[in-house]
Amino acid sequence: MKGYYLSERPSISIPNSIKAMYDADLIFENAGLTKIIPTCTAYPYFSSKHKIYKFICLRKFKRACDKLKDEYIFLQYPTNFGYRRLFSHAIADISRRNKVIFLINNLNGLKYESKRIERIDRFILRKSNRIISQNEKMSDYLHREYRIPSNRMMNLDFMIYLTESINVDSREKRNEIVYAGNIDDSENFIDEYRKEKIGTTMSVYGQSKSQEKLDSDNVKYRGKFPNDIVNLKLKGSFGLVWGGKSSKKLNGNLGNYARINSPHKASLYIVARLPIITSNEAAIAPFVERYNIGFTINSLSEIPEKIRDLTQDEYGKMVSNITLVSNRISKGKNLLDLIEKVVASS
């Protein structure tokens, strides 16, 4: 396949927060795209070498692109080049001679409610030839707020989650849900869940600075596991996707972001064969309902009754359906199909 990509694949162990970037990099490689420069592994942001190193990588990237014309160049967004003016100018120049395709992992301006970053997001993404967006809600947002033409966007639906370790254990409907991810970002709604004594046990997975505060009658901390095996460790019957400080509705910046974002944890639940519970306002809600791989709610207090009313046969059907979706996500087939579609359109 003709085309190029920027590789920012880490050479060290992969924390969950950048697994999406790592997996997409592998799919670019498997699609037959060529690295535009040798892998640009970023130092941690707190490293004194970070600023110098990313400047060197950006310069190499720009020089390599200057030698190309009318080529497809795939980049994940945001990149490790950061939000400096130099990167914005580089993309503006590169896009005049080549076709730049962004795969969106995050819209950090919206996620963190930063007007400065959102202005940069808007400027850079408008320079693209095509955008692989996470879902239709995100594409609508980019069209409405960033004024990016709809015909430039393609929808991934679910983030990929590459793994060879697919769960084979049978799932049974029990009154236990799973929440995995950045617990510190979610601590407020977990606090409310505990204080309201919602009658479903929540098993929590991930790193937290306040683990000792998590355990209670209905919340149990289960630990943190490497991303390549965590799907095998999730014990429960459903995976929860939620955002914000409230157990009653999506709110705050993370709650608002959930309205356009396809969170990576949803893909983790899918490869773990855990039917999904999410807000009916979440961007992934239409997919959960369309594929019948879980159910939606208005507030977390509805969960016990929803589980109680679900028959074992209905639950078994959800698990069967989620297995079919898992086969695409765990192999990156949904992303690979879009890459092929972009290149074939030339």
C-alpha positions in Angstrom: 0.0 0.0 0.0 1.4 3.4 -1.0 1.5 5.9 1.8 3.5 7.1 4.8 3.0 7.4 8.5 4.6 9.1 11.5 5.7 6.4 14.0 5.7 7.5 17.7 5.7 4.0 19.0 7.3 3.8 22.4 10.2 1.3 22.8 9.5 0.9 26.5 6.7 -0.8 28.3 3.4 0.6 27.3 1.2 2.3 29.9 -2.6 2.0 29.2 -2.8 5.7 28.5 -0.9 5.3 25.2 -1.9 1.8 24.1 -4.3 3.3 21.5 -1.4 5.2 19.9 0.8 2.1 20.0 -1.9 -0.1 18.5 -2.7 2.3 15.6 1.0 2.4 14.8 1.1 -1.3 14.4 -1.9 -1.2 12.1 -0.2 1.5 9.9 2.7 -0.8 9.7 0.6 -3.9 8.9 -1.3 -1.9 6.2 2.0 -1.6 4.3 2.6 2.1 5.0 6.1 3.4 5.2 7.6 5.2 8.1 8.2 8.8 7.2 11.2 8.9 9.6 12.7 6.3 12.1 10.4 5.8 15.1 10.1 9.0 17.1 9.9 7.7 20.7 9.0 10.6 23.0 10.5 11.1 26.4 8.1 11.7 29.3 6.9 15.3 29.5 8.7 15.7 32.8 12.1 14.8 31.2 14.6 17.5 30.6 15.3 15.9 27.2 11.7 16.1 26.1 11.6 19.6 24.5 14.9 19.1 22.7 14.0 15.7 21.5 10.6 16.5 20.1 12.1 19.6 18.3 14.7 17.3 16.7 11.9 14.8 15.7 9.8 17.6 14.2 12.6 18.9 12.2 13.4 15.4 10.8 9.7 14.9 10.0 9.4 18.2 8.2 12.6 17.6 6.1 11.4 14.2 5.1 7.9 15.5 4.1 9.6 18.3 2.0 10.9 15.5 -0.3 7.4 14.2 -0.9 4.6 15.4 -3.2 1.0 14.2 -3.5 1.5 11.4 -1.0 -0.7 10.2 1.8 0.8 10.9 5.2 -1.0 9.4 8.3 -0.5 11.0 11.7 -2.2 10.3 15.0 -3.6 13.3 16.7 -2.5 14.8 19.0 1.1 14.0 18.3 4.0 14.1 20.8 5.2 17.3 19.0 2.9 19.1 21.3 1.0 22.4 20.7 3.8 24.6 19.7 3.6 27.1 16.8 6.3 25.2 14.9 4.1 22.1 14.5 1.2 24.1 13.3 3.3 25.8 10.7 4.9 22.6 9.6 1.5 20.9 9.1 0.2 23.9 7.1 3.2 23.7 4.8 3.1 19.9 4.5 -0.6 19.8 3.6 0.0 22.2 0.7 2.0 19.5 -1.1 0.7 16.2 0.4 -2.5 14.6 1.7 -2.4 14.7 5.5 -4.7 12.2 7.2 -5.3 12.5 11.0 -6.4 9.6 13.2 -8.0 11.3 16.2 -7.1 9.7 19.6 -8.2 12.8 21.6 -9.4 16.3 21.2 -7.5 17.7 24.2 -8.8 21.2 23.9 -12.4 20.0 24.5 -11.4 17.3 26.9 -9.5 19.6 29.3 -11.6 22.7 28.5 -8.7 24.7 27.1 -9.6 27.4 24.7 -5.9 27.8 23.7 -5.5 24.2 22.8 -8.8 24.0 21.1 -7.8 26.9 18.8 -4.7 24.9 17.8 -6.7 21.7 17.4 -9.0 23.6 15.0 -6.2 25.2 13.0 -4.3 21.9 12.6 -7.2 19.6 11.8 -8.6 22.0 9.2 -5.4 21.4 7.2 -6.1 17.7 6.8 -7.2 16.0 3.6 -9.1 13.4 5.6 -9.9 12.7 9.3 -10.5 9.4 10.8 -12.9 10.4 13.6 -13.9 8.2 16.5 -17.6 8.3 15.7 -20.5 10.2 14.1 -21.0 12.5 17.1 -17.3 13.6 17.0 -17.6 14.1 13.3 -20.7 16.3 13.8 -18.8 18.3 16.4 -15.8 18.8 14.1 -18.1 19.9 11.3 -20.1 22.3 13.5 -17.4 23.8 15.7 -14.3 23.5 13.5 -16.0 23.9 10.2 -14.4 20.9 8.7 -16.4 19.6 5.7 -18.3 16.4 6.4 -17.0 14.7 3.3 -13.5 14.8 4.7 -14.4 12.6 7.7 -14.6 8.9 8.3 -15.9 7.2 11.4 -14.1 4.5 13.3 -17.0 3.8 15.8 -14.8 2.0 18.4 -11.2 2.5 19.2 -9.0 -0.5 18.3 -7.6 -2.7 21.1 -5.1 -5.1 19.7 -4.6 -8.3 21.7 -4.1 -12.0 21.2 -5.5 -12.7 24.6 -9.2 -12.9 24.0 -11.4 -14.0 26.9 -12.8 -17.4 26.4 -14.3 -17.9 29.9 -18.1 -17.8 29.8 -19.8 -14.8 31.3 -22.8 -15.0 33.5 -25.2 -12.3 34.5 -24.4 -11.3 38.1 -25.0 -8.1 40.1 -21.4 -6.9 39.5 -20.1 -4.3 37.2 -16.5 -3.3 36.3 -15.0 0.1 36.0 -11.4 0.3 34.6 -9.3 3.3 33.8 -8.0 6.5 35.4 -9.6 6.2 38.8 -8.5 9.6 39.9 -10.4 11.3 37.1 -13.5 9.3 38.1 -13.2 9.4 41.9 -16.1 11.8 42.4 -18.7 9.7 40.7 -17.4 6.6 42.4 -17.7 8.5 45.7 -21.3 9.3 45.0 -21.9 5.7 43.9 -20.6 4.5 47.2 -22.4 7.1 49.4 -25.7 6.5 47.7 -25.3 2.8 48.4 -26.3 1.8 44.9 -27.1 -1.9 45.1 -24.7 -3.3 42.5 -21.1 -4.1 43.3 -18.5 -2.1 41.4 -15.1 -3.7 40.8 -12.6 -1.0 40.2 -9.4 -1.5 38.2 -6.5 0.9 37.6 -4.0 3.0 39.4 -5.1 5.5 42.0 -3.6 7.8 44.6 -6.4 7.0 47.0 -6.9 3.3 46.8 -7.7 3.0 50.5 -10.8 5.2 50.0 -12.3 3.0 47.3 -13.3 -0.1 49.2 -16.8 -0.2 50.7 -19.9 -2.4 50.7 -20.6 -1.8 47.1 -17.2 -0.7 45.7 -14.1 -3.0 45.6 -10.7 -2.1 44.4 -9.2 -5.0 42.4 -5.7 -3.6 41.4 -3.9 -2.5 38.3 -2.7 -4.9 35.6 -0.6 -4.5 32.4 -2.6 -3.5 29.4 -1.8 -6.7 27.4 -3.5 -8.9 30.0 -5.9 -6.6 31.8 -8.9 -7.8 29.7 -8.3 -11.3 31.2 -8.4 -9.9 34.8 -11.7 -8.1 34.7 -14.2 -10.0 36.9 -17.8 -9.1 36.6 -20.8 -9.1 34.2 -20.8 -5.6 32.7 -18.3 -2.8 32.0 -19.2 0.8 32.9 -18.5 3.8 30.7 -19.2 7.0 32.6 -17.8 10.5 32.9 -17.9 13.4 35.3 -18.5 14.1 39.0 -22.1 13.0 39.3 -23.7 9.5 39.5 -27.0 11.0 38.2 -25.9 12.3 34.8 -22.8 13.1 32.6 -21.4 16.4 33.7 -18.2 18.4 33.9 -15.5 18.4 31.2 -15.2 14.6 31.2 -18.9 14.1 31.1 -19.2 16.5 28.2 -16.3 14.8 26.4 -18.1 11.5 26.8 -20.8 12.9 24.5 -18.5 12.9 21.5 -15.7 10.4 22.5 -15.4 6.7 22.0 -13.4 5.9 25.1 -10.6 3.3 25.0 -12.1 1.5 28.0 -15.2 0.6 25.9 -12.9 -1.3 23.6 -11.2 -2.9 26.6 -14.6 -4.2 27.8 -15.4 -5.5 24.3 -12.3 -7.6 24.1 -13.0 -8.7 27.6 -16.4 -9.8 26.5 -18.2 -7.6 29.0 -21.5 -6.0 27.8 -21.4 -2.3 28.2 -23.4 0.0 30.5 -23.3 3.7 29.5 -25.3 6.9 29.6 -28.0 7.3 27.0 -26.2 10.7 26.2 -22.8 9.1 25.5 -21.4 9.0 22.0 -21.1 5.2 22.1 -24.8 4.7 23.2 -26.1 4.3 19.6 -23.5 1.5 19.0 -24.3 -0.3 22.2 -28.0 -0.3 21.3 -27.5 -1.0 17.6 -25.3 -4.0 18.1 -27.1 -5.1 21.3 -23.9 -5.3 23.4 -25.2 -3.8 26.6 -27.7 -1.2 27.7 -28.0 2.5 28.4 -29.1 4.4 31.5 -30.0 7.9 32.6 -28.3 7.6 36.0 -26.2 5.0 37.8 -29.0 4.4 40.3 -30.9 2.6 37.5 -28.3 -0.2 37.1 -29.6 -2.7 39.7 -33.1 -2.7 38.3 -31.8 -2.9 34.7 -29.7 -5.9 35.5 -32.5 -7.6 37.5 -35.0 -7.2 34.6 -32.5 -8.7 32.1 -33.0 -12.4 31.5 -30.1 -14.8 31.3 -31.0 -15.5 27.6 -30.9 -11.8 26.8 -27.6 -11.4 28.6 -26.2 -14.4 26.7 -27.2 -12.8 23.4 -25.3 -9.6 24.4 -22.2 -11.6 25.1 -22.5 -13.4 21.7 -22.9 -10.1 19.9 -20.0 -8.5 21.7 -17.8 -11.4 20.6 -18.4 -10.5 17.0 -17.5 -6.9 17.5 -14.4 -8.0 19.5 -13.1 -9.9 16.5 -12.8 -6.6 14.5 -11.5 -4.5 17.3 -8.8 -6.9 18.6 -7.4 -7.2 15.1 -7.8 -3.5 14.2 -9.9 -4.5 11.2 -12.1 -1.3 11.5 -9.1 1.0 11.2 -7.4 -1.1 8.5 -10.6 -0.9 6.4 -10.6 2.9 6.6 -6.9 3.2 5.8 -7.4 1.1 2.7 -10.4 3.2 1.7 -8.5 6.4 2.0 -5.6 5.1 -0.2 -7.9 3.5 -2.7 -9.6 6.8 -3.3 -6.5 8.3 -4.9 
